[in-house]
Amino acid sequence: MQQQMQQQMQQHMMQQMQFMGQCGMGFVGPTAMPTVGAGVPAMAQAGMPTAPQAVAPPPGFDMDKRYVGVIKSFNTAKGVGFVDCPEIMEKFGCDVFLHASQILHDEEVGDVISFVVQLGRLGQPRAKDIQAVGSVQDTEVATPNQQYTGTVKTYNQEKGYGFIVCAETYSQYSSDVFFHKDQAKGLGIG
């Protein structure tokens, strides 16, 4: 029984380390943690915690900023999903983890959200304090009462959306402005 529990713990740790390797955090598989005996991590056999200490964010990453991304997947049975955010991908090399506990207003795949980043215990980016901004599928836009001027910051042609930087709207909403390809006729980056 104890051996089975140790094997399950090791399997769980291996999955986490492989995820971290994919997320650019420096863990690259089973040899990342020394083992003894039947492959049980040496630290676990010594009665010490096996999870690495919390890591700092990448250099130059702003932990206080609200980021904007699109919910790209969500498994309701498991209560987890991922957010596509180019800024996070650039710094961490992976998508942002999204837990069901952060979904407060029935946000779903395709919705644009703003969020702050919280680092998981292994240093992976997690979305926290999410706020719905819009939907990639929702191309109907009400005529605004006020016009703003901004600069196209990013545009993903394959996915058909991008973000506009505008100081006025950022001061009001703490995020860049999302736009869909149907709203972007004649626009270019910069």
SULHU-V622938 format. One record per residue. N is the residue number from 0. RES is the residue in three letters. D_FIRST is the distance of its C-alpha to the first C-alpha in Angstrom with 1 decimal. Layout:
n=N res=RES d_first=D_FIRST
n=N res=RES d_first=D_FIRST
//
This chain:
n=0 res=MET d_first=0.0
n=1 res=GLN d_first=3.8
n=2 res=GLN d_first=5.4
n=3 res=GLN d_first=5.1
n=4 res=MET d_first=6.3
n=5 res=GLN d_first=8.7
n=6 res=GLN d_first=9.9
n=7 res=GLN d_first=10.6
n=8 res=MET d_first=12.4
n=9 res=GLN d_first=14.2
n=10 res=GLN d_first=15.3
n=11 res=HIS d_first=16.6
n=12 res=MET d_first=18.5
n=13 res=MET d_first=19.9
n=14 res=GLN d_first=21.2
n=15 res=GLN d_first=22.8
n=16 res=MET d_first=24.3
n=17 res=GLN d_first=25.7
n=18 res=PHE d_first=27.2
n=19 res=MET d_first=28.8
n=20 res=GLY d_first=30.2
n=21 res=GLN d_first=31.8
n=22 res=CYS d_first=33.1
n=23 res=GLY d_first=34.9
n=24 res=MET d_first=32.9
n=25 res=GLY d_first=32.5
n=26 res=PHE d_first=28.9
n=27 res=VAL d_first=29.1
n=28 res=GLY d_first=25.7
n=29 res=PRO d_first=22.9
n=30 res=THR d_first=25.1
n=31 res=ALA d_first=25.9
n=32 res=MET d_first=23.1
n=33 res=PRO d_first=22.7
n=34 res=THR d_first=19.3
n=35 res=VAL d_first=18.2
n=36 res=GLY d_first=15.8
n=37 res=ALA d_first=13.8
n=38 res=GLY d_first=15.7
n=39 res=VAL d_first=14.1
n=40 res=PRO d_first=17.1
n=41 res=ALA d_first=18.9
n=42 res=MET d_first=19.6
n=43 res=ALA d_first=16.0
n=44 res=GLN d_first=15.2
n=45 res=ALA d_first=18.4
n=46 res=GLY d_first=17.4
n=47 res=MET d_first=20.1
n=48 res=PRO d_first=20.1
n=49 res=THR d_first=19.8
n=50 res=ALA d_first=22.3
n=51 res=PRO d_first=25.8
n=52 res=GLN d_first=28.5
n=53 res=ALA d_first=30.7
n=54 res=VAL d_first=33.4
n=55 res=ALA d_first=37.0
n=56 res=PRO d_first=38.6
n=57 res=PRO d_first=40.7
n=58 res=PRO d_first=44.1
n=59 res=GLY d_first=46.7
n=60 res=PHE d_first=44.3
n=61 res=ASP d_first=45.5
n=62 res=MET d_first=42.7
n=63 res=ASP d_first=45.3
n=64 res=LYS d_first=46.8
n=65 res=ARG d_first=46.1
n=66 res=TYR d_first=45.3
n=67 res=VAL d_first=46.0
n=68 res=GLY d_first=44.1
n=69 res=VAL d_first=43.4
n=70 res=ILE d_first=40.2
n=71 res=LYS d_first=39.4
n=72 res=SER d_first=36.2
n=73 res=PHE d_first=34.1
n=74 res=ASN d_first=31.2
n=75 res=THR d_first=31.5
n=76 res=ALA d_first=28.3
n=77 res=LYS d_first=26.3
n=78 res=GLY d_first=29.0
n=79 res=VAL d_first=29.7
n=80 res=GLY d_first=32.6
n=81 res=PHE d_first=34.9
n=82 res=VAL d_first=38.4
n=83 res=ASP d_first=40.9
n=84 res=CYS d_first=42.9
n=85 res=PRO d_first=45.0
n=86 res=GLU d_first=45.3
n=87 res=ILE d_first=41.5
n=88 res=MET d_first=41.1
n=89 res=GLU d_first=43.8
n=90 res=LYS d_first=42.1
n=91 res=PHE d_first=38.4
n=92 res=GLY d_first=38.5
n=93 res=CYS d_first=36.4
n=94 res=ASP d_first=36.7
n=95 res=VAL d_first=36.0
n=96 res=PHE d_first=32.7
n=97 res=LEU d_first=33.5
n=98 res=HIS d_first=31.2
n=99 res=ALA d_first=32.2
n=100 res=SER d_first=32.7
n=101 res=GLN d_first=35.8
n=102 res=ILE d_first=37.5
n=103 res=LEU d_first=39.9
n=104 res=HIS d_first=42.7
n=105 res=ASP d_first=41.2
n=106 res=GLU d_first=41.5
n=107 res=GLU d_first=40.6
n=108 res=VAL d_first=40.6
n=109 res=GLY d_first=44.0
n=110 res=ASP d_first=44.8
n=111 res=VAL d_first=46.1
n=112 res=ILE d_first=44.6
n=113 res=SER d_first=45.2
n=114 res=PHE d_first=42.4
n=115 res=VAL d_first=41.6
n=116 res=VAL d_first=38.8
n=117 res=GLN d_first=35.9
n=118 res=LEU d_first=33.7
n=119 res=GLY d_first=30.0
n=120 res=ARG d_first=27.8
n=121 res=LEU d_first=27.9
n=122 res=GLY d_first=31.7
n=123 res=GLN d_first=31.9
n=124 res=PRO d_first=34.8
n=125 res=ARG d_first=34.0
n=126 res=ALA d_first=36.8
n=127 res=LYS d_first=37.5
n=128 res=ASP d_first=40.4
n=129 res=ILE d_first=41.4
n=130 res=GLN d_first=44.8
n=131 res=ALA d_first=46.1
n=132 res=VAL d_first=49.1
n=133 res=GLY d_first=49.9
n=134 res=SER d_first=48.7
n=135 res=VAL d_first=49.1
n=136 res=GLN d_first=50.0
n=137 res=ASP d_first=52.6
n=138 res=THR d_first=55.8
n=139 res=GLU d_first=58.1
n=140 res=VAL d_first=59.2
n=141 res=ALA d_first=61.6
n=142 res=THR d_first=64.7
n=143 res=PRO d_first=64.1
n=144 res=ASN d_first=66.5
n=145 res=GLN d_first=66.5
n=146 res=GLN d_first=66.4
n=147 res=TYR d_first=64.6
n=148 res=THR d_first=64.9
n=149 res=GLY d_first=62.0
n=150 res=THR d_first=60.8
n=151 res=VAL d_first=58.4
n=152 res=LYS d_first=55.5
n=153 res=THR d_first=53.2
n=154 res=TYR d_first=53.4
n=155 res=ASN d_first=50.9
n=156 res=GLN d_first=53.1
n=157 res=GLU d_first=50.2
n=158 res=LYS d_first=48.7
n=159 res=GLY d_first=52.1
n=160 res=TYR d_first=51.8
n=161 res=GLY d_first=52.6
n=162 res=PHE d_first=53.2
n=163 res=ILE d_first=56.5
n=164 res=VAL d_first=57.0
n=165 res=CYS d_first=59.5
n=166 res=ALA d_first=60.0
n=167 res=GLU d_first=61.3
n=168 res=THR d_first=58.5
n=169 res=TYR d_first=55.9
n=170 res=SER d_first=57.4
n=171 res=GLN d_first=57.1
n=172 res=TYR d_first=53.7
n=173 res=SER d_first=51.9
n=174 res=SER d_first=51.1
n=175 res=ASP d_first=52.9
n=176 res=VAL d_first=54.5
n=177 res=PHE d_first=52.7
n=178 res=PHE d_first=54.9
n=179 res=HIS d_first=54.5
n=180 res=LYS d_first=56.3
n=181 res=ASP d_first=58.7
n=182 res=GLN d_first=59.8
n=183 res=ALA d_first=60.2
n=184 res=LYS d_first=63.3
n=185 res=GLY d_first=65.2
n=186 res=LEU d_first=62.7
n=187 res=GLY d_first=61.5
n=188 res=ILE d_first=59.3
n=189 res=GLY d_first=61.4
//
